[in-house]
Amino acid sequence: MNITGHNSYSGCRFCNIEGVYSQQHRHIYFPPTRRKITKKNHSDWLSHIQEIEVAINNKEKGELIRKYGKYLLFY
């Protein structure tokens, strides 16, 4: 699927939950939340891919890839 692993900030391939880094344990965790977490759908994936493809430079592209939890260099 070309996404990052479960220990990334966007490690869930099914929903849009964001991880939090624990400096003490040097690990990303997903705290319980009371806000509604939306599921990812096909149009979300396509819009993220489009945004990464039109990035101006490699730095911006890398930041978007980390933000969305994908590794899409082969797409």
C-alpha positions in Angstrom: 0.0 0.0 0.0 3.1 2.3 0.2 2.1 3.8 3.5 4.3 4.3 6.6 4.3 1.8 9.4 2.2 1.7 12.5 4.7 3.8 14.5 4.3 7.0 12.3 2.1 10.0 13.1 -0.5 8.8 10.6 0.0 5.1 11.2 -3.6 4.0 10.8 -4.5 3.1 7.3 -8.2 3.1 8.0 -8.8 6.4 9.9 -7.4 9.9 10.2 -6.1 9.7 13.8 -2.8 11.5 14.5 -0.1 10.1 16.8 1.7 12.0 19.6 5.4 11.6 20.2 6.5 10.6 23.7 9.9 12.0 24.5 10.2 9.8 27.5 9.6 6.6 25.7 10.8 7.7 22.2 7.7 6.3 20.7 4.6 7.6 18.9 1.3 6.7 20.6 -2.4 7.3 19.9 -4.1 8.8 22.9 -7.8 8.2 23.5 -9.8 11.1 22.1 -13.3 12.3 22.5 -13.5 14.0 19.1 -14.9 12.1 16.2 -12.3 10.4 14.1 -13.2 10.1 10.4 -12.4 7.1 8.2 -10.1 7.5 5.2 -11.8 7.0 1.9 -10.7 6.7 -1.7 -11.1 10.4 -2.5 -8.9 11.3 0.6 -6.1 9.2 -0.8 -6.4 10.7 -4.3 -6.4 14.3 -2.9 -3.3 13.6 -0.8 -1.5 12.0 -3.7 -2.4 15.0 -5.9 -1.1 17.4 -3.3 2.2 15.5 -3.0 2.6 15.4 -6.8 2.2 19.2 -7.2 4.6 20.0 -4.4 7.0 22.7 -5.4 10.2 21.1 -4.1 11.5 18.0 -2.4 11.4 19.6 1.1 7.7 20.4 0.7 7.0 16.9 -0.8 8.8 15.2 2.2 6.8 17.2 4.7 3.5 16.3 3.0 4.5 12.6 2.9 5.3 12.7 6.6 2.0 14.5 7.3 -0.2 12.0 5.4 1.8 8.9 6.4 2.5 7.8 2.9 5.6 6.9 1.0 4.5 7.5 -2.5 7.8 7.9 -4.4 6.9 5.0 -6.6 3.3 6.1 -7.4 
